Amino acid sequence: MFEAWGRALYTRRRLTLGIALVLVAFAAVWGTGVFGKLSAGNSFTPPASQSQREADQASQEFGRNDADVVVLYRNATRTVGDPAYRQAASSRSTPPPRSRRSSQGHERPPSSPPTCTASTPSPA
């Protein structure tokens, strides 16, 4: 069955290539309309769900909820459950400087992209 299919495609290879190019062109034209229908947000969360209500409340209380920087710590000899590792990683994270905080103490969105230096906590 596959041999016959392969032989048929090979004997009509130019027609097969033409059909494939027409389908790709059609998909490219048809697919350009998808950008207006897609959103960057999470549109799958029902508005009345508990998780959405909590997210809305956190956004109201703390302001913006997007991460500017994600820092990953790794140690070859310790795990996250190890208190010494946790203490070493926690000691490296500091609150933003006073100039970046609003009057309520919450962090303001940065005016320029933040910089971050990530390091691995050394064994204590």
N, C-alpha and C positions, 0 to 999 in steps of 0.2 A: 504494500500500500504506500509506504513512504518512498519507496524506490520509484514508483509510478508518479507520485506527486513531484518529487525532485526532478525527474526527467521532463515532466510537463513544464515546470518552471524554467528549467534550463533551456528548453527549445523555444520558449516564448520569453526569454530574459529581457528583451527590450520592452516588450509590452508590460511585463511585470514591473520593471523599473519605472516606466511611465505612469502606471497606475499608482505605484507607491509615492511618486513625486506629487501627483494630483491630490492624493489623500493627505499628504503632509501640508501642502499649500492650503487645502480646505481647512484642516485642523488649525493652522496658524491664523487664518482669517477668522474663523469661528471662535477661537480661544481668546482673541483680544477683548472680547466682551466680558470676560470673566473678572477682570480687574475691578470693575465697578460693583460687582456683586460680592467680592470678598472683603472682609474687614480684618483689621489688625487686632481687634479685641477678641475677647472670649464670648462669642455669640451662642455658645452651646449651654451656658449656665442659665437655668430658668430664673427669671427675675425675682420670684417669690421664694426661692430656696434659701435655706439657712446659711449656706456658704456665701451666697451673693449678698444677703443682708449683712453678714459679718464683714465682708470685703468693703461694702459701702460705708459701714460704720467706721472701720479702720481708716478708710480714705478720708472721711470727714475729720476724724480725731487727729490723725498723724500727717495728713496731707498726701503728697505724692507717694506711691508705693512701688515705683520701678527701681530696680537695682542699677546703680551706676557701675559698680565693680563687684565681681565675684572672685573671692580669693579661695583657692584650694590649698589645703595643707596636707602634706604627706610625710610619713616617717616610716622607714623600713623596719624599725624594731618595736614601735609602739602602735597601739590601736586607739580609736576614739574613746573607748571605754576606760582607758588608762587615765587616772586622775592627773598624773604628771604631764601627759600629752595635752589633755584638755586645758590645764592651767597655762602651759606654755603657749598654746594657740590663743587662748583668751587674753593673755597679757599683751599680745601683739595687736589686738584690735582696740583702737582708741576712739572716743567720740570725735565728731568733726570739730574743728577749731571754732572758737566763739564767733568769729566773723561770718561763719557759714550758717549760724543758727538764727531762727526768727525770734521774735520777742517772747514767744511761748516756749522756747527751748527746742522746738522741732527743727529738723534740718531743712534749709531752703534748697530749692533746686539750684545746681551750680550754673554760673553764667558762662563758664567755659568747660570743656570736657575735663573730668578729673583724671589725675594720674595716680597710679598705684604701684607700689613695689611689694611684691609677694615674696615671702621667704618661708622656709620650712623651719619649724621650731626644733631647736637642737635638744637632744635628750638631757634631762635634768639629772 
